[in-house]
Amino acid sequence: MIKKNSLIAGSLAAIALLLAFPALATPKEKAPDVRDALKQWVAAVESGSVDDITDLYDSHAVMISAFRQLPVTTHAELVRYYRKVEANPDAKIDIIEQHPRTFGNFAVNSGLYTFHYTEDGEPVTVPARFTFVYILEGGKWVIIDHHSSLVPGGKER
């Protein structure tokens, strides 16, 4: 619990620094719509291509997944994590709602999504919440932090 709180606190501290020092948040390049970054992530996950998915993440990204107890903190762990997606070609994600915000070269997008996949021949539906934190690099949003958690009660709205 302490480690999880530290990771969340660290992400919030980074955002606070960006807001406190506007020069750090001044865009150096035209930023694409953050919604497009989420669409790219969904398309990559649904394609099942581990390379396409992991190419959307910074090499030092941190992911706290709804499906894994410990944070994913290295690129090698990220690849291993997404191998499960590759093994489940019918994976689908529905975006229920999103709330993108841009702060110069940084952006945050939070909301709700639903995962659909098959396990042991049975369809599974998992409602979850998400937060992606991005940095603008080379004209595209790159994921630096990804947090996903199950919706309490597991019911869609």
Z-matrix of the N, CA and C atoms (Angstrom, degrees):
N
C 1 1.439
C 2 1.516 1 110.92
N 3 1.312 2 116.85 1 -39.48
C 4 1.464 3 120.14 2 -179.51
C 5 1.520 4 109.75 3 -64.75
N 6 1.337 5 117.61 4 -42.90
C 7 1.456 6 121.49 5 -178.69
C 8 1.532 7 110.09 6 -63.33
N 9 1.343 8 117.45 7 -42.84
C 10 1.453 9 122.20 8 178.86
C 11 1.528 10 110.06 9 -61.97
N 12 1.337 11 117.12 10 -46.22
C 13 1.459 12 120.64 11 179.06
C 14 1.518 13 111.08 12 -63.19
N 15 1.336 14 117.38 13 -35.74
C 16 1.458 15 120.91 14 178.33
C 17 1.523 16 111.01 15 -64.65
N 18 1.340 17 116.93 16 -40.95
C 19 1.465 18 120.18 17 179.49
C 20 1.520 19 110.88 18 -65.76
N 21 1.313 20 116.65 19 -42.83
C 22 1.460 21 120.14 20 178.73
C 23 1.525 22 109.69 21 -65.32
N 24 1.320 23 116.85 22 -45.03
C 25 1.466 24 120.90 23 179.01
C 26 1.524 25 110.62 24 -60.40
N 27 1.319 26 116.94 25 -39.58
C 28 1.458 27 120.88 26 179.18
C 29 1.521 28 111.97 27 -63.13
N 30 1.324 29 116.85 28 -42.22
C 31 1.463 30 120.84 29 177.82
C 32 1.513 31 110.72 30 -63.94
N 33 1.325 32 116.78 31 -44.24
C 34 1.460 33 120.39 32 178.99
C 35 1.525 34 111.46 33 -64.70
N 36 1.326 35 117.37 34 -38.06
C 37 1.463 36 121.18 35 178.33
C 38 1.529 37 110.74 36 -63.69
N 39 1.337 38 116.70 37 -40.16
C 40 1.466 39 120.10 38 179.19
C 41 1.520 40 110.57 39 -62.96
N 42 1.313 41 117.09 40 -43.04
C 43 1.462 42 120.43 41 178.41
C 44 1.525 43 110.25 42 -65.06
N 45 1.336 44 117.51 43 -41.19
C 46 1.468 45 121.50 44 178.66
C 47 1.524 46 110.83 45 -60.65
N 48 1.331 47 117.35 46 -40.76
C 49 1.474 48 120.66 47 178.23
C 50 1.518 49 110.97 48 -61.91
N 51 1.323 50 116.11 49 -41.81
C 52 1.458 51 119.42 50 -179.94
C 53 1.519 52 111.33 51 -63.43
N 54 1.325 53 115.60 52 -37.75
C 55 1.454 54 119.03 53 179.35
C 56 1.524 55 111.30 54 -73.11
N 57 1.328 56 117.20 55 -31.91
C 58 1.462 57 121.73 56 -179.00
C 59 1.529 58 112.08 57 -75.65
N 60 1.321 59 117.76 58 -27.95
C 61 1.457 60 122.37 59 -177.90
C 62 1.528 61 109.18 60 -120.83
N 63 1.322 62 117.63 61 83.84
C 64 1.458 63 121.06 62 -175.42
C 65 1.527 64 114.30 63 -54.65
N 66 1.318 65 118.65 64 -28.32
C 67 1.468 66 119.92 65 179.43
C 68 1.520 67 111.25 66 -61.03
N 69 1.324 68 117.29 67 -33.65
C 70 1.463 69 120.16 68 177.96
C 71 1.521 70 111.40 69 -68.92
N 72 1.313 71 117.13 70 -26.70
C 73 1.456 72 121.20 71 -176.48
C 74 1.525 73 112.90 72 -96.16
N 75 1.321 74 118.67 73 0.12
C 76 1.452 75 121.34 74 -179.97
C 77 1.519 76 109.41 75 -69.17
N 78 1.320 77 117.17 76 120.70
C 79 1.461 78 119.11 77 -177.94
C 80 1.521 79 111.70 78 -65.56
N 81 1.309 80 115.77 79 134.15
C 82 1.459 81 121.78 80 177.91
C 83 1.517 82 110.48 81 -96.15
N 84 1.348 83 115.99 82 -10.76
C 85 1.451 84 121.45 83 -178.94
C 86 1.522 85 108.22 84 -148.34
N 87 1.333 86 116.54 85 162.05
C 88 1.456 87 120.28 86 179.54
C 89 1.521 88 109.28 87 -68.62
N 90 1.317 89 115.34 88 127.81
C 91 1.458 90 120.97 89 -177.20
C 92 1.525 91 110.78 90 -90.28
N 93 1.332 92 116.98 91 130.15
C 94 1.464 93 119.58 92 173.47
C 95 1.535 94 109.84 93 -72.77
N 96 1.307 95 116.80 94 166.73
C 97 1.463 96 121.88 95 178.85
C 98 1.535 97 109.48 96 -63.23
N 99 1.304 98 116.26 97 130.17
C 100 1.466 99 121.36 98 -179.27
C 101 1.535 100 110.86 99 -62.87
N 102 1.329 101 116.62 100 -29.71
C 103 1.468 102 119.72 101 177.97
C 104 1.531 103 110.81 102 -58.31
N 105 1.331 104 116.06 103 -34.63
C 106 1.467 105 119.88 104 179.65
C 107 1.526 106 111.37 105 -64.84
N 108 1.330 107 117.70 106 -34.35
C 109 1.467 108 120.66 107 178.07
C 110 1.522 109 110.41 108 -63.67
N 111 1.325 110 117.13 109 -39.43
C 112 1.466 111 120.28 110 177.57
C 113 1.526 112 110.29 111 -67.78
N 114 1.333 113 117.37 112 -41.01
C 115 1.475 114 120.74 113 176.91
C 116 1.524 115 110.61 114 -59.48
N 117 1.343 116 116.93 115 -41.49
C 118 1.471 117 120.38 116 178.81
C 119 1.517 118 111.16 117 -63.32
N 120 1.332 119 117.21 118 -40.70
C 121 1.460 120 120.79 119 179.26
C 122 1.529 121 110.35 120 -64.09
N 123 1.333 122 116.93 121 -45.75
C 124 1.469 123 120.66 122 178.68
C 125 1.526 124 109.99 123 -59.78
N 126 1.324 125 117.26 124 -47.27
C 127 1.468 126 121.23 125 -179.56
C 128 1.527 127 111.02 126 -60.72
N 129 1.330 128 116.87 127 -40.97
C 130 1.468 129 120.37 128 179.91
C 131 1.526 130 110.73 129 -66.14
N 132 1.341 131 117.43 130 -44.08
C 133 1.467 132 120.14 131 178.88
C 134 1.524 133 109.95 132 -63.03
N 135 1.325 134 117.19 133 -44.37
C 136 1.460 135 120.13 134 -179.21
C 137 1.522 136 112.33 135 -68.08
N 138 1.334 137 117.61 136 -24.60
C 139 1.471 138 120.54 137 177.18
C 140 1.522 139 111.34 138 -73.09
N 141 1.343 140 115.84 139 -24.09
C 142 1.461 141 120.22 140 -179.52
C 143 1.518 142 113.74 141 80.52
N 144 1.330 143 117.73 142 4.74
C 145 1.460 144 121.17 143 -178.80
C 146 1.526 145 110.33 144 -85.64
N 147 1.324 146 116.41 145 110.65
C 148 1.464 147 121.01 146 179.98
C 149 1.528 148 110.38 147 -59.49
N 150 1.324 149 117.08 148 -40.63
C 151 1.468 150 119.90 149 179.65
C 152 1.527 151 111.20 150 -63.50
N 153 1.348 152 117.35 151 -43.28
C 154 1.462 153 120.01 152 179.87
C 155 1.526 154 110.89 153 -63.08
N 156 1.334 155 116.34 154 -39.17
C 157 1.466 156 119.89 155 -179.88
C 158 1.521 157 110.34 156 -67.99
N 159 1.323 158 116.90 157 -53.74
C 160 1.462 159 120.31 158 -173.33
C 161 1.524 160 112.36 159 -69.76
N 162 1.326 161 118.44 160 -21.83
C 163 1.472 162 121.10 161 175.41
C 164 1.526 163 111.97 162 -65.80
N 165 1.331 164 117.39 163 -17.11
C 166 1.463 165 121.40 164 179.81
C 167 1.531 166 112.24 165 -82.88
N 168 1.337 167 117.02 166 -10.04
C 169 1.466 168 123.10 167 -176.98
C 170 1.525 169 111.08 168 -102.96
N 171 1.302 170 116.58 169 144.27
C 172 1.458 171 122.78 170 170.97
C 173 1.535 172 108.42 171 -64.62
N 174 1.310 173 117.76 172 152.66
C 175 1.472 174 120.80 173 -178.82
C 176 1.528 175 112.74 174 -64.60
N 177 1.333 176 117.35 175 -17.81
C 178 1.471 177 121.08 176 178.98
C 179 1.532 178 112.22 177 -113.04
N 180 1.330 179 116.21 178 20.44
C 181 1.466 180 120.29 179 -177.89
C 182 1.522 181 111.27 180 -64.66
N 183 1.317 182 114.33 181 153.86
C 184 1.466 183 121.96 182 174.91
C 185 1.525 184 106.96 183 -119.09
N 186 1.330 185 115.44 184 134.54
C 187 1.458 186 120.08 185 176.91
C 188 1.523 187 109.12 186 -126.52
N 189 1.327 188 115.37 187 128.55
C 190 1.461 189 121.50 188 172.39
C 191 1.522 190 104.88 189 -110.41
N 192 1.321 191 116.12 190 109.70
C 193 1.449 192 122.12 191 -171.19
C 194 1.523 193 112.87 192 -98.09
N 195 1.317 194 114.77 193 150.02
C 196 1.464 195 121.08 194 174.02
C 197 1.525 196 110.71 195 -69.21
N 198 1.320 197 116.86 196 -17.07
C 199 1.463 198 121.35 197 -174.14
C 200 1.527 199 113.81 198 -109.04
N 201 1.313 200 117.91 199 7.43
C 202 1.466 201 121.20 200 -177.76
C 203 1.524 202 108.89 201 -140.57
N 204 1.307 203 116.55 202 137.21
C 205 1.459 204 120.47 203 -176.73
C 206 1.530 205 112.89 204 -70.19
N 207 1.333 206 117.44 205 -42.50
C 208 1.465 207 121.55 206 -175.88
C 209 1.524 208 111.29 207 -100.23
N 210 1.325 209 117.90 208 151.03
C 211 1.462 210 120.57 209 176.62
C 212 1.531 211 111.72 210 -62.66
N 213 1.308 212 115.69 211 148.71
C 214 1.459 213 123.42 212 172.92
C 215 1.519 214 105.68 213 -93.31
N 216 1.341 215 116.79 214 117.89
C 217 1.462 216 119.34 215 -172.19
C 218 1.528 217 114.38 216 -122.68
N 219 1.329 218 118.03 217 -0.65
C 220 1.466 219 120.41 218 177.64
C 221 1.523 220 109.14 219 -130.46
N 222 1.323 221 115.44 220 159.64
C 223 1.463 222 119.97 221 178.01
C 224 1.534 223 110.39 222 -62.83
N 225 1.320 224 117.27 223 -39.06
C 226 1.474 225 120.38 224 179.84
C 227 1.531 226 110.98 225 -62.31
N 228 1.336 227 117.15 226 -39.79
C 229 1.471 228 120.42 227 177.04
C 230 1.522 229 110.73 228 -66.44
N 231 1.325 230 116.90 229 -37.44
C 232 1.455 231 121.63 230 178.95
C 233 1.533 232 110.18 231 -62.68
N 234 1.325 233 116.18 232 -44.03
C 235 1.470 234 120.93 233 177.70
C 236 1.527 235 109.77 234 -61.20
N 237 1.336 236 117.13 235 -47.57
C 238 1.480 237 120.14 236 179.02
C 239 1.527 238 111.22 237 -60.15
N 240 1.317 239 116.76 238 -41.73
C 241 1.458 240 121.09 239 179.59
C 242 1.535 241 110.65 240 -59.63
N 243 1.320 242 117.29 241 -47.92
C 244 1.459 243 120.94 242 -175.84
C 245 1.527 244 113.25 243 -78.00
N 246 1.308 245 119.08 244 -8.71
C 247 1.475 246 120.74 245 172.61
C 248 1.530 247 110.53 246 -59.49
N 249 1.352 248 117.36 247 -30.00
C 250 1.467 249 121.08 248 177.26
C 251 1.525 250 110.64 249 -62.92
N 252 1.320 251 116.55 250 -35.74
C 253 1.459 252 120.99 251 178.60
C 254 1.524 253 109.41 252 -67.54
N 255 1.322 254 115.48 253 -42.13
C 256 1.460 255 121.08 254 179.22
C 257 1.531 256 110.74 255 -59.26
N 258 1.339 257 116.21 256 -34.87
C 259 1.463 258 121.52 257 -178.93
C 260 1.531 259 112.18 258 -79.40
N 261 1.321 260 117.88 259 -6.52
C 262 1.462 261 121.91 260 -178.36
C 263 1.532 262 108.78 261 -126.08
N 264 1.339 263 117.24 262 80.33
C 265 1.464 264 121.02 263 -171.47
C 266 1.523 265 115.19 264 -66.46
N 267 1.323 266 118.44 265 -11.32
C 268 1.462 267 119.06 266 179.76
C 269 1.527 268 113.02 267 -95.84
N 270 1.335 269 117.35 268 13.69
C 271 1.472 270 121.13 269 179.04
C 272 1.524 271 109.85 270 -60.06
N 273 1.322 272 115.50 271 136.14
C 274 1.457 273 122.22 272 178.92
C 275 1.524 274 108.39 273 -140.77
N 276 1.326 275 116.22 274 147.11
C 277 1.464 276 121.89 275 178.71
C 278 1.519 277 108.62 276 -129.30
N 279 1.322 278 115.06 277 128.07
C 280 1.460 279 120.59 278 173.66
C 281 1.527 280 107.68 279 -107.62
N 282 1.333 281 116.32 280 126.54
C 283 1.460 282 120.77 281 174.67
C 284 1.528 283 106.74 282 -84.33
N 285 1.319 284 115.66 283 120.85
C 286 1.460 285 121.00 284 -179.54
C 287 1.532 286 109.90 285 -87.05
N 288 1.315 287 116.36 286 -48.03
C 289 1.460 288 121.23 287 174.95
C 290 1.522 289 108.92 288 -157.33
N 291 1.334 290 114.89 289 154.57
C 292 1.464 291 120.12 290 177.34
C 293 1.520 292 109.53 291 -144.58
N 294 1.332 293 113.85 292 153.72
C 295 1.464 294 121.25 293 -177.35
C 296 1.531 295 108.74 294 -134.76
N 297 1.338 296 117.12 295 79.31
C 298 1.466 297 119.91 296 -178.98
C 299 1.528 298 112.34 297 -77.62
N 300 1.339 299 114.77 298 140.79
C 301 1.454 300 123.00 299 175.33
C 302 1.517 301 108.05 300 -136.84
N 303 1.320 302 115.55 301 137.38
C 304 1.460 303 121.07 302 -179.01
C 305 1.519 304 109.58 303 -116.14
N 306 1.346 305 115.45 304 135.85
C 307 1.460 306 123.24 305 179.32
C 308 1.525 307 107.55 306 -128.96
N 309 1.329 308 117.17 307 73.66
C 310 1.458 309 120.82 308 -178.01
C 311 1.521 310 110.72 309 67.18
N 312 1.344 311 115.76 310 -117.68
C 313 1.464 312 120.84 311 -178.35
C 314 1.529 313 113.05 312 -86.25
N 315 1.333 314 116.09 313 7.20
C 316 1.466 315 120.92 314 178.01
C 317 1.520 316 108.86 315 -124.82
N 318 1.331 317 115.89 316 151.74
C 319 1.461 318 120.42 317 177.37
C 320 1.521 319 109.00 318 -147.65
N 321 1.319 320 114.44 319 155.55
C 322 1.463 321 122.34 320 177.23
C 323 1.517 322 106.30 321 -131.13
N 324 1.322 323 116.70 322 138.02
C 325 1.459 324 121.27 323 173.95
C 326 1.521 325 107.73 324 -134.56
N 327 1.323 326 116.01 325 118.75
C 328 1.459 327 121.98 326 -178.87
C 329 1.517 328 109.31 327 -122.54
N 330 1.327 329 115.93 328 151.98
C 331 1.459 330 118.58 329 177.48
C 332 1.509 331 112.28 330 172.13
N 333 1.323 332 113.75 331 -151.72
C 334 1.463 333 121.67 332 -178.22
C 335 1.526 334 109.36 333 -126.26
N 336 1.330 335 115.82 334 139.72
C 337 1.459 336 121.12 335 171.79
C 338 1.515 337 108.97 336 -140.47
N 339 1.330 338 114.99 337 162.81
C 340 1.454 339 120.86 338 178.40
C 341 1.518 340 108.27 339 -124.74
N 342 1.331 341 115.20 340 127.59
C 343 1.460 342 121.48 341 175.96
C 344 1.525 343 108.78 342 -91.47
N 345 1.323 344 115.87 343 139.51
C 346 1.466 345 122.18 344 173.79
C 347 1.525 346 106.32 345 -127.30
N 348 1.307 347 117.25 346 131.56
C 349 1.455 348 121.56 347 176.37
C 350 1.520 349 108.68 348 -159.52
N 351 1.321 350 116.19 349 177.21
C 352 1.458 351 121.90 350 179.57
C 353 1.511 352 109.14 351 -114.15
N 354 1.325 353 116.40 352 135.26
C 355 1.459 354 121.96 353 176.61
C 356 1.523 355 107.66 354 -133.44
N 357 1.333 356 115.67 355 123.41
C 358 1.468 357 121.35 356 -177.47
C 359 1.527 358 111.40 357 53.64
N 360 1.335 359 116.31 358 39.08
C 361 1.453 360 121.69 359 177.54
C 362 1.517 361 115.39 360 78.62
N 363 1.320 362 117.43 361 -0.16
C 364 1.466 363 121.90 362 -178.40
C 365 1.529 364 110.67 363 -109.79
N 366 1.350 365 117.08 364 138.56
C 367 1.462 366 119.18 365 176.81
C 368 1.530 367 111.00 366 -69.67
N 369 1.342 368 115.16 367 140.51
C 370 1.461 369 122.29 368 179.33
C 371 1.525 370 107.83 369 -125.94
N 372 1.334 371 116.16 370 136.38
C 373 1.458 372 122.56 371 175.98
C 374 1.517 373 107.79 372 -123.69
N 375 1.336 374 116.27 373 125.90
C 376 1.459 375 120.86 374 -176.83
C 377 1.524 376 110.03 375 -127.59
N 378 1.337 377 117.94 376 105.27
C 379 1.467 378 120.48 377 173.75
C 380 1.537 379 109.73 378 -73.75
N 381 1.325 380 115.99 379 133.87
C 382 1.465 381 120.06 380 -177.72
C 383 1.527 382 110.64 381 -144.53
N 384 1.342 383 114.06 382 163.27
C 385 1.466 384 122.31 383 174.51
C 386 1.524 385 107.65 384 -105.95
N 387 1.323 386 116.74 385 155.49
C 388 1.466 387 119.65 386 179.06
C 389 1.508 388 111.77 387 -141.60
N 390 1.318 389 114.73 388 154.21
C 391 1.458 390 123.60 389 165.36
C 392 1.522 391 107.16 390 -141.42
N 393 1.310 392 116.09 391 124.28
C 394 1.458 393 122.90 392 172.32
C 395 1.523 394 107.18 393 -111.12
N 396 1.322 395 116.82 394 136.57
C 397 1.459 396 122.77 395 171.65
C 398 1.525 397 105.73 396 -115.32
N 399 1.332 398 115.73 397 130.09
C 400 1.467 399 121.79 398 -175.26
C 401 1.525 400 111.12 399 -120.73
N 402 1.334 401 114.32 400 156.07
C 403 1.461 402 121.81 401 167.69
C 404 1.530 403 106.29 402 -123.81
N 405 1.313 404 116.19 403 143.15
C 406 1.463 405 121.49 404 -179.85
C 407 1.524 406 108.91 405 -84.32
N 408 1.314 407 116.07 406 118.56
C 409 1.471 408 121.60 407 179.57
C 410 1.523 409 109.08 408 -137.49
N 411 1.311 410 115.90 409 125.15
C 412 1.460 411 120.01 410 177.29
C 413 1.517 412 113.66 411 58.60
N 414 1.334 413 116.56 412 33.76
C 415 1.456 414 120.63 413 177.68
C 416 1.516 415 114.88 414 80.49
N 417 1.343 416 117.82 415 8.09
C 418 1.466 417 119.15 416 177.35
C 419 1.527 418 110.50 417 -136.84
N 420 1.315 419 114.82 418 154.03
C 421 1.457 420 120.79 419 177.57
C 422 1.520 421 109.58 420 -79.63
N 423 1.328 422 115.74 421 129.66
C 424 1.469 423 122.63 422 179.80
C 425 1.528 424 107.17 423 -116.59
N 426 1.319 425 116.08 424 133.56
C 427 1.464 426 120.97 425 -177.61
C 428 1.527 427 109.80 426 -73.77
N 429 1.347 428 116.04 427 125.19
C 430 1.461 429 119.97 428 175.27
C 431 1.525 430 111.54 429 -111.40
N 432 1.336 431 116.20 430 -17.27
C 433 1.459 432 120.29 431 178.52
C 434 1.526 433 107.60 432 -153.11
N 435 1.332 434 116.13 433 132.86
C 436 1.467 435 121.51 434 -178.58
C 437 1.517 436 107.48 435 -137.58
N 438 1.316 437 115.81 436 118.22
C 439 1.461 438 121.03 437 178.97
C 440 1.522 439 107.93 438 -121.20
N 441 1.324 440 115.78 439 129.90
C 442 1.461 441 121.62 440 177.37
C 443 1.515 442 108.10 441 -134.36
N 444 1.323 443 116.53 442 138.17
C 445 1.464 444 119.96 443 178.07
C 446 1.517 445 109.35 444 -144.27
N 447 1.320 446 115.04 445 153.61
C 448 1.448 447 120.67 446 179.73
C 449 1.521 448 110.51 447 -66.51
N 450 1.317 449 116.41 448 143.53
C 451 1.464 450 120.64 449 175.04
C 452 1.527 451 107.09 450 -70.61
N 453 1.318 452 117.77 451 128.88
C 454 1.462 453 119.46 452 179.02
C 455 1.530 454 111.09 453 -55.09
N 456 1.305 455 116.22 454 132.36
C 457 1.468 456 120.70 455 -178.09
C 458 1.503 457 113.05 456 83.13
N 459 1.335 458 117.64 457 -14.86
C 460 1.457 459 122.26 458 175.98
C 461 1.512 460 115.04 459 63.69
N 462 1.320 461 118.35 460 24.91
C 463 1.452 462 120.51 461 -178.86
C 464 1.512 463 110.43 462 -110.37
N 465 1.329 464 114.98 463 138.05
C 466 1.454 465 118.84 464 174.57
C 467 1.513 466 109.58 465 -77.39
N 468 1.333 467 115.73 466 155.04
C 469 1.460 468 118.84 467 178.28
C 470 1.506 469 109.18 468 -84.94
